[in-house]
């Protein structure tokens, strides 16, 4: 008899608290933001519906990370998916939303199916659905079973997290929801999948073979690169952010994968160190991605477009939003001394320590992974120069952008809060790392007494490296002090006369916004360098008045969505084909259906009798 | 107190000496081309001139354009503080390590690229896009170089580099990879051309096209200093000399002299490369840095094999 009723409904351990904290820290500002954002956008009744859904969404996520029973976990996991589905299709004005919702719900259920399978196998061994009982049962589980469970969990949670090639739904679903929901979905919801990986793979199964970690690392680095390359190509600001979430999930999973690898190699310090790096990036990403989505929402609210080719010059009309967005863009590009920098540094350092301490060919694999992570961070910087530069700088490219107005204070509060957090999480790295080490210790079951991660109150260090230091506050201090010197040098020089004049136009008469560089042009070098993967193609069309006179010329450039074209479209075709095939046994005759039921019952009875 | 002195000395050294490197490279290039060329000290004259000139700022520029020179200047000087020059460990080596250096350079570049977009000039956009393209391709190479060089010392701390005194196969290959990165990062010939005045072919110069006067001077200073940092790193990897601990004034003078001699050699090599190769198309840069990546991997493998 299946024992569904939980003995232990909730599990409050440091890991749960950490995720609870991550959820609340993004959800609260987003909720405050939602009042200003929804006003005027929808009818009052719909706003009430939106707020009810928002509360249900936040509550379901909170419960997902705090329950202590697999069965209840699945229930809330499903509620979370469904509520977020309703939020994705909330904007019924657009037909796109319905399509996006469809892709989302199908993908998320494929994931859930794998999770159910994994949980069923777990239950077979533990005879209970409680986390702790399963954890104990995992100790005696044969390795082959563990391998299967791991793969199922990876596919299941990977779908939610958006690892490549299961990321396909993410860039459709996240941008379609109202912006504060996008911010929660990208900032937090996909992190519940990382919670799943940490809780079920590291905490329960306890990374048993070293190929688990390697597999996760491989998928993670591919996810990073694919995510950021697609983000670079994007001109819809919210889709760009969604792709960048794919990238950042990759970076988080690099930390988690390293932790799994080190755990299996029995290197406790490195396992804890890598998990800290992963979790640090997790909370950082929640903060800055939440912030950036709120900024994107403000831009959308002010200009009614998400296409950055139609924006520009917003820094003049929306000065505050520009500042918040700049902070977010700097943080996500891993610029010192903000938070993204600290966590990327930690991840790179975890790789370096891995290269130093493991033996064999894995060393080289880790080294190359690290360099690809560096490539990712370079591309991310380019991507956010594009996103911020084209949106906020230069001249407005459309009437809407020219007429944009700063958003009200109620919407700014959330953004201010998250911007400050971006800075605080960079400067207070030591404090945070000491807290995270306890959580990582709890998750991996490693005793962290005697491990140190900081040199003094402001400097991070790694015990195993031969003196590796990083101090974000000192860097900040140095920037400021030297900046002041630079300013003094600037001020004391002879003639402080500044003339405001046109931009250099090669003698052409007055440049306008049509002469500006566009986002598509900005990403052109990348499109060509990565053409083996993006496969860009052009569509040109001449509109002729007569044979000799071309009246106008239409030019489009596209990239080939290879995952859709080579994986999902064939799969979808297969589904349709098999459905067509199955249609033959459903001719509509009730007699035939009754006989099906009869035969099935017979077979079941035989099955039960024999086995 | 001693530390503060070293900090000031180091900053002073970078600010005072770095322009002469550019002057030296230009001079050598001109001499090889059978021209007399400008004085080695021309960059100083240029800076003085720029500091005393009026500025023209575009009417579309926002505050980003105005603060960028200061951010670029201060971040580059911060990077200069991380490098060990007079003694084996830099005065503020607790502040960050070799990897951190990469991120600090990224900060200045990020703002320069934004400032280039800020003026709504298509040259600026072009420069910004290309600079970000090239720099994002240099980052994986840099990372591999750092891993290879730091592998033997077991630490990415730059004082490990300061203590280095043996040259190995791995470090030579790593230095070669770093050399390619330095060419790309300091906008030297096969990748970019500092001398060109055709807006369509320039990269770094196109980004700073709208700058003039004192702000341009600050940016120029920053790029001289960045160049000197990169040259120093290459020099310390190929001609490693273990730097001493705290010493007397004469000792510091001695070390700074031998230090200048080493980076002068790198500058000469750069100048030779610049006059002997032709600038390549932008999209070939990916191959160029791809070669750097391969070198980086080889350097890392060599480091792992202990050669």
Boltz contact constraints between the chains, C-beta under 6 A:
constraints:
  - contact:
      token1: [A, 315]
      token2: [B, 62]
      max_distance: 6.0
  - contact:
      token1: [A, 335]
      token2: [B, 107]
      max_distance: 6.0
  - contact:
      token1: [A, 335]
      token2: [B, 110]
      max_distance: 6.0
  - contact:
      token1: [A, 336]
      token2: [B, 103]
      max_distance: 6.0
  - contact:
      token1: [A, 336]
      token2: [B, 104]
      max_distance: 6.0
  - contact:
      token1: [A, 336]
      token2: [B, 107]
      max_distance: 6.0
  - contact:
      token1: [A, 341]
      token2: [B, 103]
      max_distance: 6.0
  - contact:
      token1: [A, 348]
      token2: [B, 99]
      max_distance: 6.0
  - contact:
      token1: [A, 352]
      token2: [B, 156]
      max_distance: 6.0
  - contact:
      token1: [A, 355]
      token2: [B, 147]
      max_distance: 6.0
  - contact:
      token1: [A, 356]
      token2: [B, 154]
      max_distance: 6.0
  - contact:
      token1: [A, 363]
      token2: [B, 304]
      max_distance: 6.0
  - contact:
      token1: [A, 367]
      token2: [B, 147]
      max_distance: 6.0
  - contact:
      token1: [A, 367]
      token2: [B, 300]
      max_distance: 6.0
  - contact:
      token1: [A, 370]
      token2: [B, 143]
      max_distance: 6.0
  - contact:
      token1: [A, 371]
      token2: [B, 140]
      max_distance: 6.0
  - contact:
      token1: [A, 371]
      token2: [B, 143]
      max_distance: 6.0
  - contact:
      token1: [A, 371]
      token2: [B, 144]
      max_distance: 6.0
  - contact:
      token1: [A, 374]
      token2: [B, 139]
      max_distance: 6.0
  - contact:
      token1: [A, 374]
      token2: [B, 140]
      max_distance: 6.0
  - contact:
      token1: [A, 374]
      token2: [B, 143]
      max_distance: 6.0
  - contact:
      token1: [A, 375]
      token2: [B, 139]
      max_distance: 6.0
  - contact:
      token1: [A, 375]
      token2: [B, 140]
      max_distance: 6.0
  - contact:
      token1: [A, 378]
      token2: [B, 136]
      max_distance: 6.0
  - contact:
      token1: [A, 378]
      token2: [B, 139]
      max_distance: 6.0
  - contact:
      token1: [A, 379]
      token2: [B, 136]
      max_distance: 6.0
  - contact:
      token1: [A, 381]
      token2: [B, 106]
      max_distance: 6.0
  - contact:
      token1: [A, 381]
      token2: [B, 110]
      max_distance: 6.0
  - contact:
      token1: [A, 382]
      token2: [B, 132]
      max_distance: 6.0
  - contact:
      token1: [A, 382]
      token2: [B, 136]
      max_distance: 6.0
  - contact:
      token1: [A, 385]
      token2: [B, 113]
      max_distance: 6.0
  - contact:
      token1: [A, 385]
      token2: [B, 132]
      max_distance: 6.0
  - contact:
      token1: [A, 389]
      token2: [B, 114]
      max_distance: 6.0
  - contact:
      token1: [A, 389]
      token2: [B, 117]
      max_distance: 6.0
  - contact:
      token1: [A, 393]
      token2: [B, 117]
      max_distance: 6.0
  - contact:
      token1: [A, 393]
      token2: [B, 118]
      max_distance: 6.0
  - contact:
      token1: [A, 394]
      token2: [B, 117]
      max_distance: 6.0
  - contact:
      token1: [A, 394]
      token2: [B, 120]
      max_distance: 6.0
  - contact:
      token1: [A, 395]
      token2: [B, 60]
      max_distance: 6.0
  - contact:
      token1: [A, 395]
      token2: [B, 120]
      max_distance: 6.0
  - contact:
      token1: [A, 459]
      token2: [B, 94]
      max_distance: 6.0
  - contact:
      token1: [A, 465]
      token2: [B, 155]
      max_distance: 6.0
  - contact:
      token1: [A, 466]
      token2: [B, 154]
      max_distance: 6.0
  - contact:
      token1: [A, 466]
      token2: [B, 155]
      max_distance: 6.0
  - contact:
      token1: [A, 467]
      token2: [B, 155]
      max_distance: 6.0
  - contact:
      token1: [A, 467]
      token2: [B, 157]
      max_distance: 6.0
  - contact:
      token1: [A, 468]
      token2: [B, 97]
      max_distance: 6.0
  - contact:
      token1: [A, 468]
      token2: [B, 155]
      max_distance: 6.0
  - contact:
      token1: [A, 468]
      token2: [B, 156]
      max_distance: 6.0
  - contact:
      token1: [A, 468]
      token2: [B, 157]
      max_distance: 6.0
  - contact:
      token1: [A, 469]
      token2: [B, 94]
      max_distance: 6.0
  - contact:
      token1: [A, 470]
      token2: [B, 96]
      max_distance: 6.0
  - contact:
      token1: [A, 470]
      token2: [B, 100]
      max_distance: 6.0
  - contact:
      token1: [A, 471]
      token2: [B, 94]
      max_distance: 6.0
  - contact:
      token1: [A, 471]
      token2: [B, 95]
      max_distance: 6.0
  - contact:
      token1: [A, 474]
      token2: [B, 95]
      max_distance: 6.0
  - contact:
      token1: [A, 475]
      token2: [B, 95]
      max_distance: 6.0
  - contact:
      token1: [A, 478]
      token2: [B, 78]
      max_distance: 6.0
  - contact:
      token1: [A, 479]
      token2: [B, 74]
      max_distance: 6.0
  - contact:
      token1: [A, 479]
      token2: [B, 78]
      max_distance: 6.0
  - contact:
      token1: [A, 482]
      token2: [B, 74]
      max_distance: 6.0
  - contact:
      token1: [A, 482]
      token2: [B, 77]
      max_distance: 6.0
  - contact:
      token1: [A, 482]
      token2: [B, 78]
      max_distance: 6.0
  - contact:
      token1: [A, 483]
      token2: [B, 70]
      max_distance: 6.0
  - contact:
      token1: [A, 483]
      token2: [B, 74]
      max_distance: 6.0
  - contact:
      token1: [A, 486]
      token2: [B, 70]
      max_distance: 6.0
  - contact:
      token1: [A, 486]
      token2: [B, 73]
      max_distance: 6.0
  - contact:
      token1: [A, 486]
      token2: [B, 74]
      max_distance: 6.0
  - contact:
      token1: [A, 486]
      token2: [B, 218]
      max_distance: 6.0
  - contact:
      token1: [A, 487]
      token2: [B, 70]
      max_distance: 6.0
  - contact:
      token1: [A, 490]
      token2: [B, 214]
      max_distance: 6.0
  - contact:
      token1: [A, 493]
      token2: [B, 51]
      max_distance: 6.0
  - contact:
      token1: [A, 493]
      token2: [B, 214]
      max_distance: 6.0
  - contact:
      token1: [A, 494]
      token2: [B, 52]
      max_distance: 6.0
  - contact:
      token1: [A, 497]
      token2: [B, 54]
      max_distance: 6.0
  - contact:
      token1: [A, 498]
      token2: [B, 55]
      max_distance: 6.0
  - contact:
      token1: [A, 498]
      token2: [B, 57]
      max_distance: 6.0
  - contact:
      token1: [A, 499]
      token2: [B, 56]
      max_distance: 6.0
  - contact:
      token1: [A, 500]
      token2: [B, 57]
      max_distance: 6.0
  - contact:
      token1: [A, 500]
      token2: [B, 59]
      max_distance: 6.0
  - contact:
      token1: [A, 501]
      token2: [B, 56]
      max_distance: 6.0
  - contact:
      token1: [A, 503]
      token2: [B, 58]
      max_distance: 6.0
  - contact:
      token1: [A, 503]
      token2: [B, 119]
      max_distance: 6.0
  - contact:
      token1: [A, 503]
      token2: [B, 120]
      max_distance: 6.0
  - contact:
      token1: [A, 503]
      token2: [B, 121]
      max_distance: 6.0
  - contact:
      token1: [A, 515]
      token2: [B, 122]
      max_distance: 6.0
  - contact:
      token1: [A, 516]
      token2: [B, 120]
      max_distance: 6.0
  - contact:
      token1: [A, 517]
      token2: [B, 122]
      max_distance: 6.0
  - contact:
      token1: [A, 517]
      token2: [B, 125]
      max_distance: 6.0
  - contact:
      token1: [A, 522]
      token2: [B, 129]
      max_distance: 6.0
  - contact:
      token1: [A, 525]
      token2: [B, 133]
      max_distance: 6.0
  - contact:
      token1: [A, 528]
      token2: [B, 283]
      max_distance: 6.0
  - contact:
      token1: [A, 529]
      token2: [B, 286]
      max_distance: 6.0
